[in-house]
Amino acid sequence: MLYRFSIVFLIGLCLVACSSGSMQEESVPVIRFKPDEARTLKMSELFDGYEVLTFKGIVCNRIGDFVKMGDRIVATSIVTEGMTDVVTLSVFDSAGEFQHTLGRFGRGPDEYLYLPHEIVLTPDSNVLAGDVLGFHCYALDGTLLWQKKSEHPSYEYGVGYFKWMLNDSCAVYLNTPVCGSTYRSEECLVNLVNWKSGQLKISYFPGQKVGKYAVRNKSYVVNDTFCYYSDIDNSIYQVSEDTVTLRYYLDKGSFKNFRLCGKAGYSDNCLTVIEMSENNKYVLIVVLVNQKYYLLVYDKLKKVTCNYDLVDDDLLSVGNFRYKPNAVLRLYHNWNPGMRQCDDYMYFYFPSSDYCMMLDRLKASLNEEQWEAYRRAHPDLMKIYREQGEEGNTVVVGYRFK
């Protein structure tokens, strides 16, 4: 097994770089998927408290991500138009009341096109918005502080968007893998663009490797480090201006990496990475195998992976629910642990109707005395429960890590 892993690891390193640039090999932690060992996650095992909030005064389909900044909250509010998500940066007060937007969707001087759902902050706590054209940087009051737009058309780098600025002169442009696309030999999925010259500096992860596969590459930022998950070689890398370093390896066991393009649905024994995030304590990954969802929690200190397929929420006392987006008792809409905004919390998002349904079902399972005791024990949950109506918006429950 060790021999086989070593061969795969070395082949992966050889194939990652797309042009001149160095790869660093170090001792690599392994995140292991073991469905036979999956068990129920009792929330009190990892968490010792919770907070709950909602977003009001705004019309949108859902909230994609949010960041607490003093007495303000910055969130990505999402309106779905056909098959497209139109994302706007919105500012709320600490109670979740809408205040104003940061820029708006469009092609004007302070407008942006097709933002990703995640919020990125600059080191001086301003909000960075990267789109298909470049970057906009906003203060919390809505002031456009600066913007940088590529002097070259973005299609020269591929179909994607600018994601992160490594420094004042170098930015990351992600080329989104398109199933069945015929990539030119020089096209790569991660491209570093030099802002001063407007030229492509270096690229990684050849697009030709994934053209015929339905891959689920992921990216995130942790502690100002840009990380990229390559589905082809099951590896999480950290990207700097001239180096890509292997950060973690995802051991999928006997399950396949991906399916061929054009094949409907998900193949048997095919593992699909749904979401991925990291904070100072854990790496968290949601995977889908044979129509069943699993949560992988990798403890960075202990260097062990726990696999979960059920959640027993003993902190909210709402009972068991299966860890899948279509479950009735789900505690999120978009699975998003929100580690970019707070290292102490893991957040679950879900729409108003699901939140109310969860508590309605709980109320129906209790007698009057038990329900009254629950209401007294959870006044914060009850306040939002009373406020939610047909126009209610995304509700967020944050669980505080021990």
C-alpha positions as CSV (number, residue, x, y, z in Angstrom):
1,M,0.0,0.0,0.0
2,L,2.8,2.4,0.9
3,Y,4.6,1.5,-2.3
4,R,1.5,2.2,-4.4
5,F,0.9,5.5,-2.7
6,S,4.6,6.6,-3.3
7,I,4.3,5.9,-7.0
8,V,1.0,7.8,-7.3
9,F,2.5,10.7,-5.3
10,L,5.6,11.0,-7.4
11,I,3.6,10.8,-10.7
12,G,1.3,13.5,-9.4
13,L,4.2,15.8,-8.6
14,C,5.6,15.4,-12.1
15,L,2.4,16.3,-13.8
16,V,1.3,19.3,-11.8
17,A,3.5,22.0,-13.1
18,C,2.4,23.5,-16.4
19,S,5.3,25.8,-17.0
20,S,8.5,26.8,-15.3
21,G,8.0,26.8,-11.5
22,S,9.2,24.6,-8.7
23,M,7.4,21.9,-6.7
24,Q,8.4,21.2,-3.1
25,E,8.0,17.8,-1.6
26,E,7.7,17.4,2.1
27,S,6.2,15.0,4.6
28,V,2.5,15.0,3.5
29,P,-0.4,14.5,5.9
30,V,-3.0,12.0,4.6
31,I,-6.8,12.6,4.9
32,R,-8.4,9.1,4.8
33,F,-11.9,8.3,3.6
34,K,-13.1,5.1,5.3
35,P,-16.9,4.7,4.9
36,D,-16.9,1.5,6.9
37,E,-15.7,3.4,9.9
38,A,-18.3,6.3,9.5
39,R,-20.3,7.0,12.6
40,T,-22.7,9.6,14.1
41,L,-21.2,13.0,14.9
42,K,-22.4,14.1,18.3
43,M,-22.1,17.8,18.1
44,S,-20.9,18.1,21.7
45,E,-17.8,16.1,20.8
46,L,-16.3,18.9,18.7
47,F,-18.3,22.0,19.9
48,D,-19.3,23.5,23.3
49,G,-21.7,26.2,22.2
50,Y,-23.6,27.8,19.3
51,E,-24.9,31.1,17.9
52,V,-27.7,31.7,15.5
53,L,-28.5,34.7,13.2
54,T,-30.5,35.6,10.2
55,F,-30.2,38.2,7.4
56,K,-33.1,40.6,7.0
57,G,-34.2,43.5,4.8
58,I,-32.8,42.1,1.6
59,V,-34.4,40.2,-1.3
60,C,-32.2,37.3,-2.4
61,N,-32.4,33.5,-2.8
62,R,-29.8,32.8,-0.2
63,I,-26.6,33.9,1.5
64,G,-23.4,32.3,0.2
65,D,-20.8,33.3,2.8
66,F,-20.4,36.0,5.5
67,V,-17.6,37.6,7.6
68,K,-18.0,39.4,10.9
69,M,-16.1,42.7,11.0
70,G,-16.6,44.5,14.3
71,D,-20.3,45.6,14.6
72,R,-20.9,44.8,10.9
73,I,-21.3,41.6,8.8
74,V,-20.3,41.4,5.2
75,A,-22.2,38.7,3.2
76,T,-22.5,37.5,-0.4
77,S,-26.2,37.7,-1.2
78,I,-27.2,35.5,-4.2
79,V,-30.0,35.9,-6.7
80,T,-30.4,33.0,-9.1
81,E,-31.3,33.9,-12.6
82,G,-31.9,30.8,-14.7
83,M,-28.7,28.8,-14.4
84,T,-26.6,31.8,-13.2
85,D,-26.0,33.0,-9.7
86,V,-25.7,36.8,-9.5
87,V,-23.6,37.6,-6.4
88,T,-23.6,41.0,-4.6
89,L,-21.5,42.0,-1.6
90,S,-23.9,43.3,1.1
91,V,-23.3,44.8,4.6
92,F,-25.5,44.1,7.6
93,D,-25.4,45.3,11.2
94,S,-24.7,42.8,14.0
95,A,-28.4,41.9,14.3
96,G,-28.5,40.9,10.6
97,E,-30.4,44.0,9.3
98,F,-29.4,45.1,5.8
99,Q,-27.4,48.4,5.6
100,H,-26.0,48.8,2.0
101,T,-24.1,47.0,-0.8
102,L,-20.5,47.2,-1.7
103,G,-20.5,48.0,-5.4
104,R,-23.0,46.2,-7.6
105,F,-23.4,43.7,-10.4
106,G,-22.5,45.3,-13.8
107,R,-19.7,46.6,-16.0
108,G,-19.3,50.1,-14.6
109,P,-16.2,51.5,-12.8
110,D,-17.3,50.3,-9.3
111,E,-19.2,47.2,-10.5
112,Y,-18.2,43.6,-10.8
113,L,-19.2,40.5,-12.9
114,Y,-19.9,37.0,-11.5
115,L,-18.2,37.0,-8.1
116,P,-17.5,33.7,-6.4
117,H,-19.6,33.0,-3.3
118,E,-16.7,33.3,-0.9
119,I,-15.6,36.5,0.8
120,V,-12.0,37.4,0.8
121,L,-10.4,40.1,3.1
122,T,-7.2,42.1,2.7
123,P,-4.7,42.2,5.5
124,D,-6.0,45.6,6.4
125,S,-9.6,44.3,6.8
126,N,-11.1,45.6,3.6
127,V,-13.2,43.5,1.3
128,L,-11.6,42.1,-1.9
129,A,-13.9,41.3,-4.8
130,G,-12.4,39.3,-7.7
131,D,-14.3,38.6,-10.9
132,V,-13.7,37.7,-14.5
133,L,-12.0,41.1,-15.2
134,G,-9.9,41.8,-12.1
135,F,-10.2,43.0,-8.5
136,H,-12.2,45.7,-6.6
137,C,-11.3,46.6,-3.0
138,Y,-14.0,48.2,-0.8
139,A,-14.1,49.8,2.6
140,L,-17.0,48.8,4.9
141,D,-18.8,52.1,4.2
142,G,-19.0,51.2,0.5
143,T,-16.1,53.3,-0.7
144,L,-14.2,51.9,-3.7
145,L,-10.6,52.1,-2.4
146,W,-8.9,50.7,-5.5
147,Q,-9.4,48.4,-8.5
148,K,-7.1,46.5,-10.8
149,K,-8.3,45.2,-14.1
150,S,-6.3,42.9,-16.4
151,E,-5.0,44.7,-19.5
152,H,-5.5,41.4,-21.4
153,P,-8.9,39.7,-22.0
154,S,-9.5,37.1,-19.4
155,Y,-10.2,34.4,-22.0
156,E,-6.5,34.4,-22.7
157,Y,-6.2,32.6,-19.3
158,G,-9.3,30.4,-19.8
159,V,-12.9,30.4,-18.6
160,G,-12.8,31.5,-15.0
161,Y,-12.2,34.4,-12.6
162,F,-9.6,36.2,-10.5
163,K,-9.6,34.7,-7.0
164,W,-6.8,35.9,-4.8
165,M,-3.8,38.4,-4.8
166,L,-0.6,36.8,-3.7
167,N,1.0,40.2,-3.4
168,D,0.7,43.7,-4.9
169,S,1.9,42.5,-8.3
170,C,0.8,38.9,-8.6
171,A,-2.8,37.6,-8.7
172,V,-4.4,34.1,-9.0
173,Y,-6.7,33.5,-11.9
174,L,-8.7,30.2,-11.7
175,N,-9.6,28.5,-15.0
176,T,-12.8,26.6,-14.3
177,P,-12.6,23.0,-15.5
178,V,-15.2,22.6,-18.3
179,C,-16.3,19.0,-18.9
180,G,-15.4,17.8,-22.3
181,S,-13.4,21.0,-23.2
182,T,-10.5,20.7,-25.6
183,Y,-7.7,22.6,-23.8
184,R,-4.8,24.1,-25.7
185,S,-1.5,22.6,-24.7
186,E,-0.5,25.7,-22.7
187,E,-3.8,26.2,-20.9
188,C,-3.8,25.5,-17.2
189,L,-6.2,25.7,-14.3
190,V,-4.2,27.9,-11.9
191,N,-2.6,30.9,-13.5
192,L,-0.5,33.6,-11.8
193,V,-0.9,37.0,-13.6
194,N,1.6,39.8,-13.2
195,W,-0.4,43.0,-12.8
196,K,2.5,45.4,-13.7
197,S,3.0,43.8,-17.1
198,G,-0.4,42.4,-17.6
199,Q,1.3,39.2,-18.6
200,L,0.8,35.6,-17.5
201,K,3.7,34.8,-15.3
202,I,3.4,31.1,-14.5
203,S,0.7,28.4,-14.7
204,Y,0.0,25.1,-12.9
205,F,-2.3,22.1,-13.4
206,P,-2.6,21.4,-17.1
207,G,-6.1,21.6,-18.4
208,Q,-5.6,18.8,-20.9
209,K,-5.4,16.3,-18.0
210,V,-9.0,16.9,-17.1
211,G,-10.7,17.7,-20.4
212,K,-12.6,14.4,-20.6
213,Y,-13.4,14.0,-16.9
214,A,-16.0,15.6,-14.6
215,V,-13.7,16.8,-11.9
216,R,-14.5,18.8,-8.8
217,N,-11.5,21.0,-8.1
218,K,-11.7,23.3,-5.1
219,S,-9.9,26.3,-3.7
220,Y,-9.8,28.2,-0.4
221,V,-7.7,30.7,1.5
222,V,-6.5,30.0,5.0
223,N,-4.2,32.3,7.0
224,D,-3.5,34.3,3.8
225,T,-2.4,31.1,2.0
226,F,-4.1,30.2,-1.3
227,C,-4.9,26.4,-1.4
228,Y,-6.0,24.4,-4.4
229,Y,-7.4,20.9,-4.5
230,S,-6.7,18.9,-7.7
231,D,-9.2,16.2,-8.2
232,I,-7.0,14.4,-10.7
233,D,-4.3,13.5,-8.2
234,N,-6.4,13.8,-5.0
235,S,-4.1,16.4,-3.5
236,I,-4.4,19.8,-1.8
237,Y,-1.6,22.2,-2.8
238,Q,-0.6,25.6,-1.5
239,V,0.4,28.1,-4.2
240,S,2.9,30.9,-3.9
241,E,4.4,33.2,-6.5
242,D,6.9,30.6,-7.8
243,T,6.2,27.4,-5.9
244,V,3.5,24.9,-5.5
245,T,3.8,22.8,-2.3
246,L,1.8,19.6,-1.6
247,R,-0.2,20.3,1.6
248,Y,-2.5,17.2,2.0
249,Y,-3.3,14.0,0.2
250,L,-6.9,12.7,0.1
251,D,-6.8,8.9,0.2
252,K,-10.1,7.8,-1.4
253,G,-9.4,4.1,-0.8
254,S,-11.0,1.8,-3.5
255,F,-13.3,4.5,-4.8
256,K,-12.8,6.1,-8.3
257,N,-11.6,9.6,-8.6
258,F,-14.1,10.9,-11.2
259,R,-16.4,10.0,-14.0
260,L,-16.2,10.5,-17.7
261,C,-18.0,13.6,-19.2
262,G,-21.4,13.0,-20.7
263,K,-22.2,10.2,-18.2
264,A,-25.5,11.1,-16.5
265,G,-25.6,11.1,-12.7
266,Y,-23.0,9.7,-10.4
267,S,-21.3,6.4,-11.1
268,D,-21.2,3.6,-8.5
269,N,-18.1,3.7,-6.4
270,C,-17.2,7.2,-7.7
271,L,-16.2,9.6,-5.0
272,T,-17.1,13.3,-5.6
273,V,-15.7,16.1,-3.4
274,I,-18.6,18.5,-2.7
275,E,-17.1,21.0,-0.3
276,M,-13.7,21.6,1.3
277,S,-12.4,24.1,3.9
278,E,-9.7,24.5,6.5
279,N,-9.0,26.4,9.7
280,N,-6.2,26.2,12.3
281,K,-7.6,23.0,13.9
282,Y,-9.2,21.0,11.2
283,V,-9.6,20.3,7.5
284,L,-13.2,19.6,6.6
285,I,-14.4,17.8,3.5
286,V,-17.8,16.7,2.3
287,V,-17.8,13.8,-0.2
288,L,-20.6,12.0,-2.1
289,V,-20.3,8.3,-2.7
290,N,-23.2,6.1,-4.1
291,Q,-25.7,8.8,-3.4
292,K,-24.6,9.1,0.3
293,Y,-22.9,12.0,1.9
294,Y,-20.0,11.8,4.3
295,L,-18.2,14.5,6.4
296,L,-14.5,14.0,6.9
297,V,-12.9,15.9,9.8
298,Y,-9.1,15.8,9.8
299,D,-7.5,16.8,13.1
300,K,-4.3,18.7,12.2
301,L,-2.8,18.3,15.7
302,K,-3.5,14.6,16.1
303,K,-3.1,13.8,12.4
304,V,-6.2,11.6,12.3
305,T,-9.4,11.6,10.2
306,C,-12.9,11.0,11.5
307,N,-15.6,9.9,9.1
308,Y,-19.2,10.8,9.8
309,D,-22.5,10.0,8.0
310,L,-25.0,11.1,10.6
311,V,-25.3,14.1,12.9
312,D,-26.8,14.0,16.4
313,D,-27.3,17.6,17.3
314,D,-27.4,17.3,21.1
315,L,-26.6,21.1,21.4
316,L,-29.8,22.2,19.8
317,S,-31.6,19.0,20.8
318,V,-33.3,18.6,17.4
319,G,-32.4,14.9,17.1
320,N,-30.6,12.9,14.4
321,F,-30.4,13.8,10.7
322,R,-28.5,12.3,7.9
323,Y,-25.7,14.4,6.4
324,K,-27.1,15.1,3.0
325,P,-28.5,18.3,1.4
326,N,-32.0,16.8,0.7
327,A,-32.7,15.5,4.3
328,V,-35.7,17.0,6.1
329,L,-33.7,17.8,9.2
330,R,-30.8,19.4,7.5
331,L,-28.8,22.2,9.3
332,Y,-27.5,23.9,6.2
333,H,-28.5,25.0,2.7
334,N,-25.1,25.4,1.2
335,W,-22.6,23.4,3.2
336,N,-20.1,26.1,4.2
337,P,-18.1,25.9,7.4
338,G,-17.2,29.5,7.1
339,M,-13.6,29.1,8.3
340,R,-12.4,32.2,6.5
341,Q,-14.2,34.5,8.8
342,C,-13.7,32.9,12.2
343,D,-11.4,30.1,13.3
344,D,-13.6,29.3,16.3
345,Y,-16.8,28.4,14.6
346,M,-18.2,26.0,12.0
347,Y,-21.3,27.4,10.3
348,F,-24.3,25.7,8.7
349,Y,-26.7,27.6,6.4
350,F,-30.3,26.8,5.6
351,P,-33.3,28.6,4.3
352,S,-36.1,29.9,6.5
353,S,-38.6,27.2,5.5
354,D,-36.2,24.4,6.5
355,Y,-35.4,26.1,9.8
356,C,-39.1,26.5,10.6
357,M,-39.8,22.9,9.5
358,M,-37.1,21.6,11.8
359,L,-38.6,23.3,14.8
360,D,-42.1,22.5,13.8
361,R,-41.2,18.8,13.7
362,L,-39.5,19.1,17.0
363,K,-42.6,20.8,18.5
364,A,-44.8,18.0,17.2
365,S,-42.6,15.4,18.9
366,L,-42.9,17.0,22.3
367,N,-45.7,17.5,24.8
368,E,-46.7,20.9,25.8
369,E,-44.6,21.0,29.0
370,Q,-41.5,19.7,27.1
371,W,-41.9,22.3,24.3
372,E,-42.3,25.1,26.9
373,A,-39.0,23.9,28.5
374,Y,-37.3,23.9,25.2
375,R,-38.5,27.4,24.4
376,R,-37.1,28.7,27.7
377,A,-33.8,26.9,27.1
378,H,-33.3,28.3,23.6
379,P,-34.6,31.9,23.5
380,D,-32.3,32.8,20.6
381,L,-33.7,30.0,18.4
382,M,-37.3,31.0,19.3
383,K,-36.8,34.6,18.5
384,I,-35.7,33.8,14.9
385,Y,-38.5,31.1,14.7
386,R,-41.1,33.7,15.5
387,E,-39.7,36.2,13.0
388,Q,-39.6,33.9,10.1
389,G,-42.4,34.1,7.6
390,E,-42.8,33.4,3.9
391,E,-40.3,36.2,3.2
392,G,-37.7,35.0,5.7
393,N,-34.2,34.6,4.5
394,T,-31.2,32.4,5.2
395,V,-30.6,31.3,8.8
396,V,-27.1,30.5,10.0
397,V,-26.2,28.4,13.0
398,G,-22.6,28.6,14.1
399,Y,-21.1,25.9,16.4
400,R,-18.2,27.0,18.5
401,F,-15.2,24.6,18.5
402,K,-13.9,23.4,21.8
